[in-house]
Amino acid sequence: MTQRYERKLVLDPNQWWEHLSMAQKFAANSLFQYGYQLQFIRQTEHGKLAVLMCDDNIITLNEEGDVDNAPNITLRT
């Protein structure tokens, strides 16, 4: 089931960084070396979900820093 969320904050990637958990920061840091960039964070019923992109590839990180390289997420165009 794909969920849709309304954007509440419009921040640049450096500002989003401050909202990550420590585990998400460690996981994101390792993905940066592969070209991924932090796009935004969604607040879900399970906590904060960080969304990173590299070209058309999307990866999400939950608050524990677990990586999902095939998330069921729809982005607005």
N, C-alpha and C positions, 0 to 999 in steps of 0.2 A: 504494500500500500504506500503510495507516494504521498508525502505530506507537503502542504504549502504553508509558508510562513510570510508574515508581513515584516518588512524591514523597519526597525525602529531607530537604528543608529546608522549613520553613514560616516565611516571612519576610513582612514588610509591604513594599509597593512601594518605600519609601525604602531599605530594606536590600537589596533586589534590585539597585537602582541601582549599588551598589558593586561588583557582580559583572559588570557590562557592560564590554565592550571600549570603547576610546575611539571607534571608528567606530560602534558601537551607540549610544553616548551621544549622538553628534551626530545620528544618524538618529532616535532616539527623541525628542530635543528638538524636532525639526521636526514630529513627529506629535502632540506634546502640545498644540500650538495648535489641532488639530482635535478635541480631546477624548479622544484615546487615552490610556490609562493602562497602565503596566507591571504585568503580573499575576504573571509568574514567568519563570524561565529553565530551559530543559531542556539537559542535557548530551547531545549526540548524537555519533554517530561522526564527524561533520563539524565538531564544536566546539559552542560555546554558542549556543543558539537562544533569543532573547528573544521572549516572547509578550505582545503588547499588545492591549487591547480597547477598543472604543468602542461602547456599547450591545451589540448582538449581532455586531458586526463584529470579526473577528480579523485581526491582521497579525503576521507574524513578521519578525525581523531576524537575519540570520546574523552571524558574528563580523566580517565585513568591512563590515557596516552595510547590506547589500543587503536591500531590502524585498520581502516576498512578501505581496501583498494577497489571495491566494486559497490559503492553505496547506492541505495535506491533514493536518489535525490534529483529533483528537477530544478534547474536554474532558470531564472527569468532572462529573457534576451533583450 
